[in-house]
Amino acid sequence: MSKVRLTQVKSGIGRPKRQKDTLTALGFKRLNQTIEVELNPAIAGMVNAVKHLLKIEEL
């Protein structure tokens, strides 16, 4: 599996609860936070659900 760097670039405020919960499950706590995760099917599905709030970079 490959690693990806995810940066939250848009706020979860005003978004559906499901999207807010997905951001929390990915490990985001604040805006402009960057995390690196191992890309597996579960993580890929979560990233796809909130891709409009994230900046995604392949490593």
C-alpha positions in Angstrom: 0.0 0.0 0.0 1.1 3.6 -0.6 1.2 6.5 1.8 -0.7 9.7 1.3 -0.4 13.1 3.0 -3.8 14.6 3.8 -4.3 18.3 4.7 -7.7 19.6 5.8 -8.2 22.8 3.8 -11.9 23.5 4.4 -13.8 23.5 7.7 -16.3 20.8 8.8 -18.6 23.5 10.2 -22.0 23.4 8.4 -21.3 20.0 7.0 -23.4 16.9 7.6 -22.7 15.0 10.8 -21.5 12.0 8.7 -18.7 14.2 7.1 -17.7 15.6 10.5 -17.4 12.1 11.9 -15.3 11.0 9.0 -12.9 13.9 9.5 -12.6 12.9 13.2 -12.1 9.2 12.3 -9.3 10.2 9.9 -7.6 12.0 12.8 -8.2 15.6 12.0 -8.7 18.0 15.0 -8.2 21.4 13.4 -8.1 23.2 10.0 -4.8 23.1 8.1 -3.7 20.0 10.0 -1.6 17.5 8.0 -1.5 13.8 8.5 0.2 10.9 6.7 -1.7 7.7 6.5 -1.2 4.3 4.8 -3.8 4.0 2.0 -6.0 0.9 2.3 -9.5 0.4 1.1 -11.1 1.6 4.3 -9.0 4.8 4.4 -9.6 5.4 0.7 -13.3 5.3 1.2 -13.2 7.8 4.0 -10.9 10.1 2.0 -13.3 9.8 -1.0 -16.3 10.8 1.2 -14.6 14.1 2.3 -12.2 14.8 -0.6 -13.8 18.2 -1.2 -12.5 19.3 2.3 -8.9 17.9 1.8 -5.8 18.4 -0.1 -4.4 14.9 -1.1 -0.7 14.3 -2.0 0.8 10.9 -2.9 4.1 10.1 -1.2 
